[in-house]
Amino acid sequence: MVKTLFNDDDYVIVDYPSTSSTPHPASKTNTISTSTKTDYLDSISSIIDSLSPVLRPLNLSIHDHPELGYKEHHAHKVLTEFLINRPGWVVTSHAYNIETAFVAVYATQREGSVVSFNVEYDALPGIGHACGHNLIAMASLSAALATQAMMEKEKLGGKVVVFGTPAEEGGGGKTKLLKAGAYAYEKVDINLISHPGITQDGALMRTAAYTSFFVEYFGKEAHAAAAPWEGINALDALMTAYTALSVLRQQTQPGDIIQGNITHGGVKPNIIHAYAAGQFVVRSTTAARRDALKLRVDKCFQAGSLATGARLKVTPTGSYDDLMPNWALGARYREHFNALGGKIEFAELDYEHGATQASSDQGDISHAMPTISPAFWIRSEGPDGEQLGGPHTPDFAAAARRKEAHDKAMMVGKALAGTAVDILSVEGLLEEVKKEYEETKRKSDGMCVDDDDVLRSTYV
């Protein structure tokens, strides 16, 4: 049977495969026969089922004490105390001079791979855990504990690392840990995480690359009626740039996003505005396209300065790369998740449907090592079954507290643990995962940005 799909550029013809583990068409990532793989999923399921009643109060404790990025003191305390009391774990609180970060390690005395899980726990201002980070924490924590148990039971070599990563919501906790050498110090081979939402379950979720920056224009005051010619209008400079951005949007590709708001628009109407400012964001599907778009956006702000004479200052405030999911890891996760009763689509459709314009610091992790961040659906519905809000809404904060959502996080934890145990136990799998990662990274890095030729192949 043949299925026709549509992407941003053209029609693509793909065949329905006979298995859910179809490899990426650009690389042979599933060459290991499943018959050579030991099936640990039943044991993992039993382990996480026994952990679920213990993790449920921890889940609620984090959810009911929402904390903003780098201020997650309660979440840090309850998570580290929980792990300290689990036999075999060595826990470092306040890791790498980040007050609410931590690293927990379980290591055997046998050589082997190093698998890791990221835990999130920051909330959103005013609406609490409306991005479901309490569920992300539970999925990763259950997976790490189940992986530990399987290593002990099956005498598997290697190491499991849990990274407590604060401030995903714009603060870049993972990026700070990455730059501080946390992942390199533990010699991490792969990193796993997940994310809840109201879209379908998937193994190959992709996020957009983004960069944010604060723009300021400095002009000169003058009386706006008596002698406006003596002034330099900073607000005019900002409005010129804002208008130029609106014009630029017509010439951008699908997936290119420019956002902004004016934070300072002057003091009084009868004064030529000496200061104007705004916060802006540029997003695109890849880091290379983001960087190319940012160069074009920069010219809009320079135009405002040139047109008015106001001095321009641009201050970067944050940046995440796009999340590049590893298809080989995704194939293992999909296999386990579907064996548990899930219905993730085959790889090509999974990848197509996995795109989101949201951004995450997990994207930076994906440019440093193989990773996946599977998406999982949770119910956000009214009493009559009507669809309520998704992530970053009060509706979703309520949905993330429900027992049904906790149970779904446990299911995700089982599939994540199955993926990690595969890495630890299936001969040659890690090599396939890393080979694909290197090829993907090489292609991504090869898309360089030139100020005089702004990624011409992307925009022609």
N, C-alpha and C positions, 0 to 999 in steps of 0.2 A: 504494500500500500504506500502511496506517495502523498506527502503533505506539502503544500505550498505555504511558505512563510514570507512575511514582509519585514524588511528592516529599513534603516534610515536611507539606504542608498539604492536598493534594487530588490527584485524578487529573488529568493533563494530556494532551490528545490532540495529537499532532504527526504530520506527514506525513513519510515518508521522501523526501528530495529526490533529484534526479537528479545532484547534484554534491556534493562534499565541502566546498564553500566557502559553505554557507548562512550568510547574515548573521544577526546578532542580531535577534530579532523586534522589539526596541524601537528599533532604529536601522538605517538603510541603510548598512552598512559595506562592501559589496562591489559598489558600483555601477560600478566601473571594469571595462570589458570586458577579459578576459584576452587577447584578441587584440591589444590595444594594448601589452601588456607584453613586453619583450624577455626571452627565455628564457636566463638565464645559468647554469642549474643544471649543465649538463654541464661548463662551464668551472670552476665552483666545485668540483665533485666532483674534477676532475683536480688542482686546486690543493691541496685538502685531502688527497687521496691521496698527493701528493708530500710534504706536511708531516708526515703521520702517523708515518713512521719517525723523524723528528727530534723529534716531540713525545712519543713513547713513553718514552724515557729520562727526560724531564722529568716525565712522569706518575709513573713509578716512584720518582723521587727525592723527590717530594712525599709519595707514599703511604708510603714506607719511612722517612720522618722526620716522624712525626706530631707536631704542635705545637698547644697549646691557644690559645684566642683571645687576641690581642694579644701572643703570644709566638712567632708564626710567622716567626722570623728566617731560618730556612733557606729556607722557601718564598718569602719576600719576596726573598731574595738570588738564588735561581735564576731566578725569574720576571722580575725586573727586568734581570738580566744577559742573559737570553735576548732580551728586547725591545730592550735597548740595542744589541745586536749585529745587529738587523734594520734594514736601511736605511729611512730615512724616519720612524722613530718617535722622538718626544721624550719621555723618561721622567723623571718626578719621583718619586724614592724618598722614603719617610717623609713622605708627603704630608699636608698639613693638620695637622701636629704629631701625627700618629698613626704610631707607630714602624713598624708593619708594613703600612701602607697605601701604595698607589702609584697614580699616574695616568700613562697612556701615551697619547700623541696622535699620530695621523697626519692631517695636514691638506693639502689641495690648495690651489692658488692660485685655484681656481674656487669661486664661491658655490654653496651647496647645503645640504642638511639635515645634521644632526649625529646620527649613530647611535652607540649605546654598548653595551658589554657589561660585565657584572659578573663578576669572577673571585673564587671562594671557595677557601680553602685551610686553614682551621682544622680540627682534629680533635677527638675526644671523649676525655675522661679514661679511661684504662685500656683502651680498645678501638680506639684509633687512628682511621683514616679509615673509620669505620663509617657515615658518612653520605655517603660518596662524593664529598667536595668536591674530591678530586684529579680526578675525572671532570668535574665542573662547570668546573673551571679549564681543562681541555683542550678541552671543547666551546666555551667562550667564546673562548679564545685562538685556536683554529683558525678560528672564524667571523670574528674580527676580522682575522686575517691574510688570509683569503680575500677579505673585503670590501675590504681595502686593495689587493690584487692586481687585483680587478675594477675598482676606481676608476682605477687606473693604466692598465689595458688599454683600458677603454672611455671614458677621459677624463671620468669623472664628477666633478662638483663635490661639495663637502661635507667632512665630517670624521668620522673614526672615533676613539672614545675607549674605552680599556680602564681600568676602575676595579678596582684591587686592593682587595678589601673583606674585611678580617679579621673574626674573631670573630662569625660568624653564629650560632654556638651560644650564644645568650643574651647576647652582648656588644654586638650592634647596630652593627657596623662601618659598614654602609651608612647607618644612621640618623645616625651621627656625621658621615660625609662629607656627607650631605644637609644637615644643619643647619649644617655649616661652609661651605656654598656651593659644594661641588665640582661638582655637576651644573649648578647655575645658572651658574657661571663659564664652563663649557665650552658653555653654551647648548644643552644636550642636548634633542633632540626626542623620542627614544624610547630605551628601555633594554631589553636582552634578557639572559636567563639561562636555565638549565634545571636539572633535578634528577633524579637517578636513583632508582629504587625497584624494587619487585617487583610493582607494579600495572601495568596496561596503559599503552601509550604514549598521550599526550594533548597537545593544544595549549593547553587552557584550564584548567590546574591552578589550584585555589583553595586558599588556606591560611586558617586561622582567625586571628582577632584575639586577642591575649592580653595580660594584664598580670600581673606578679608583684610581691609585696610581702612585707615582713618584719613580723610582728606581735609586739609585746611587751606583757606585762602586768607592772605593778609593784605589789606588795602590801606586806605587813609580816610579819616573822617572829614566831613565838610557839611555845611548846611545844605540840605537837599533842595531847598527852594531858593535861597539867596545866592549861593555860590557852589552849585554841584560840580562845576568844572575843576574845582580845587581838590576834589576827592578822587579816590580810587575805590570802586565799588566791589568789595569781595563777594557779596551775594550775587551780583551780576556774573562774576566769574564762575561761581558754583552753578548758577542756573544755565549758563552757556554750556558747561560740561554736562549737566543733567539732560539738556535737550539733545546734545550730541550723542549721548548714550542711547536715548530713545531712537534716534535715527539709525545708530549702529545696529540695533537689534534686528532691523529688517534684513541685514546682510549676514546674520549669524546662522549657524547650522542648528538643527534640532539637537537638544542636549546642551547647548550653550545658554547660560543664564547670567543675567546681570541684575543685581538687586542693590537697593540703596535707600537710605533715609537721611533727611536733613536734620541735623542735631542743633545747629546754630544758624539762625537766619537773620541776624541783625538785632538791633536794640530798639529803635523807634523809626517810624516812617520818615520823619523829618531830618534824619541823619544818614549821610552816605555811609553804608555799612563797611566798617573797617575789618570785620572778621566774619567769616562764614565757614561752616564745617559740616561734614556728613560721614556716615559709616557706609561702606560699600562692600559687596561680595561678588566675586566672579566664580562661576562653576562651569565645569564641562565634563564630558564623559571620561576623559583621560587627563593625566597630568600634563602631557604635551599640548593637548588642545587648550587646556586651562591657561598654560603659560603663553601660548600664542594669542589667545583672546585677551589676556591681561595686557599685553603690549598694545593692542588696539584700543583698549579702554584707557590706558595711560595717555594716549594721544588726545583723547577727549578732554581729559583734565588739563593737559598742557595747552589745549586750544583755549580753554577758559582763561588761563593765565595770560596767554598771548593777546587775546582779544581785549582784555581789560587793564592789563598792567599789574594785576594783583600777584603777589608772590605765592607760589604753590608749595605745600609741604605734604608729603604722603608718608604715613607711618604704618607699616605692616602690623596686623593684629592677630594673625593666625593663618594656618594653611594645612590642609590635609591632601594627600595624594589619593587617587582613585583606588578602590579595592579590586585587585586582580585575583579572582578565585582560582585555585588550583584544581583543574579538572580531574586529576587522578585522585586527589583527596575527596573531591565531590562525588566521584563514582562510588567510593567506599561508603561515604555517609549515606548516599541515596540508597544503596543496597541494604544497609542496616535499617534505615528509617522505614523503608517500604516493607521490610520483613516484619517490622513491628506493627504494621497496619497502615502506614502512610501511603500516600499516592503522589509522590514526586514524579514529574514528567521525565521523559528521557532527556539526555544531556543537552541537545541543541535547543529544545523548547525550554528546558530549565534555565539555560543561559539567557535566552531571549527574554523570558518573563522575569528574570532575576534583576533586571536593571532598575535602579532607583536614582532619583536626582538628589536624594539626601547624601550627606557626607559623614565620614567617621574617621577617627585616627587609626582605626584598624586598617585603613588604606595604606598608611605609612608602614605598618607591619608587613603588608603584602608585598611591598617593594623591597623588603629586607629578608624575607624567608617565605616558604610555602605556607599558605593559610587558606581557610575557608571561613565564611561567616553565614551559615545557613539561616534562611528566613523561616519562621514558624508562625502559623496563623493562630490567633486566640480570638475568642468570641467577644465582640463589642457590639451588643445588640440590646434593643429595648424589650419591654415585656411582650410585645406583639411580634418580635422578630425583626423589627426594622433596624437597618444598619446605623450604628452610632459612630462616633468619631474614632479615628485611628491615632497613631502616635502623635504626641504633642497636643493632645486634647484632654480635658477632664474626664471624658468618657473612657478614654484608654487607661487613665490612671485607675479608675474603678475596675476596669476589666482585668488589669494586671494583678489585682489583689485576689481574684476569685480562685477557688480551689481547682476549678477546671483548668485555669491557666497554669497553675502550679503543676498539675498532672501532665500538661503538655510539655512544660519545661523538663520534667523528668524523662519523658519520652525522647526529647531532643538530647538530653544528657546520655541516654543509653546509646544513641546513634553516634554521638561524639566519642564516647568511650570505645565503641566498636572500631571506629576509625583509628583511634590512638593505639589500640591493641593490635590492629592490623599492621601499623607501622613498626611496632615492637616485635612482631612475630612472623610476618610474611617476608620471606627472603626476596630481596630485589625490589620490594615496593618503594622503599625510601629512595633508592637510586632513581626509579622512574619519576617519582614526585619531584625530586631535585632537578632532574634533567628537564622536565617540563618547565619548572620555575625558571631555570637559567635561560631557556629559549624565549619564554615570555618576557623576562626582564630585559634580555638583549634587544628584542624588538621594541620594547617600550623606551629603553634608553637611546635607541637609535633614532628616535623621532626628536631630533634636536630643534631648538628654537633659535632663529637668527633674526635680529632686530630689523635687518634690511630685507629679509625674505621670510615673512612671518608664516612659517610652516606651510609653504606654498601648496604642497600636495594636499593639505587638509582643506584649504579654502578655495582651491580652483574648482 
